[in-house]
Amino acid sequence: PSSNHQLRMQALIFIFSLIILHLPFVSSYQVAVFGGNGFIGSRVCKVLSNIPGCSVISISRSGVPPSWCRDEVWANKVKWVAAD
């Protein structure tokens, strides 16, 4: 199970790397991630929040970061919003 998880995460990071590389060059981006405190959404927020000039808003029912990342630096860069 651990190796499957690692493969999925590597594939996800690879896909987002390709997307980011093909974005037109502008000085800043604003990205909304729906379900940003879920398994995949939180990892998307993590990757996007580390891109210079990228502003990330996570929209989820709770509006708070998942417990596993609340103390991480990147989680403080994300704006967490509650919506249903």
C-alpha positions in Angstrom: 0.0 0.0 0.0 2.8 2.4 0.8 4.4 2.1 -2.6 1.1 2.6 -4.4 0.6 5.8 -2.4 4.0 7.0 -3.3 3.4 6.2 -7.0 0.1 8.1 -7.0 1.7 11.1 -5.3 4.6 11.1 -7.8 2.1 10.9 -10.7 0.1 13.8 -9.2 3.1 16.0 -8.8 4.3 15.2 -12.3 0.9 16.1 -13.8 0.8 19.4 -11.9 4.4 20.2 -13.0 3.4 19.8 -16.6 0.4 22.0 -16.1 2.4 24.7 -14.4 5.1 24.6 -17.1 2.5 25.3 -19.7 0.8 28.2 -18.0 1.4 31.5 -19.8 4.0 33.7 -18.1 2.3 36.3 -15.8 3.6 37.8 -12.6 0.9 36.2 -10.4 -1.8 33.6 -10.3 -4.9 33.2 -8.2 -6.1 29.6 -7.9 -9.2 28.3 -6.1 -9.0 24.6 -5.0 -12.4 23.1 -4.3 -12.1 20.4 -1.6 -8.7 21.7 -0.6 -8.6 20.0 2.8 -9.2 16.5 1.3 -6.5 14.0 0.4 -5.8 15.2 -3.1 -6.9 18.8 -2.7 -4.5 19.4 0.2 -1.6 18.2 -1.8 -2.6 20.4 -4.7 -2.7 23.4 -2.3 0.8 22.4 -1.0 2.3 22.3 -4.5 0.6 25.5 -5.7 1.4 27.5 -2.5 5.1 26.9 -3.1 5.0 28.5 -6.6 6.2 32.2 -6.5 3.4 34.6 -7.3 0.6 32.0 -6.8 -2.2 32.9 -4.4 -4.2 29.8 -3.3 -7.7 29.7 -1.8 -9.0 26.4 -0.5 -12.8 26.1 -0.5 -14.2 23.2 1.7 -17.0 22.5 4.1 -14.9 23.0 7.2 -12.7 25.9 5.9 -9.7 24.7 7.9 -6.5 22.9 6.9 -6.3 19.2 7.5 -4.8 18.2 10.9 -1.7 16.7 9.3 -0.5 20.0 7.9 -1.7 22.7 10.3 1.8 23.4 11.5 3.5 23.4 8.1 4.6 26.7 6.6 2.8 26.2 3.3 -0.6 25.8 5.1 -0.2 29.4 6.3 0.1 30.6 2.8 -3.3 29.2 1.8 -6.5 31.1 2.5 -8.9 28.5 3.9 -12.6 29.3 3.3 -15.7 27.4 4.4 -18.5 26.9 1.9 -21.1 24.3 1.3 
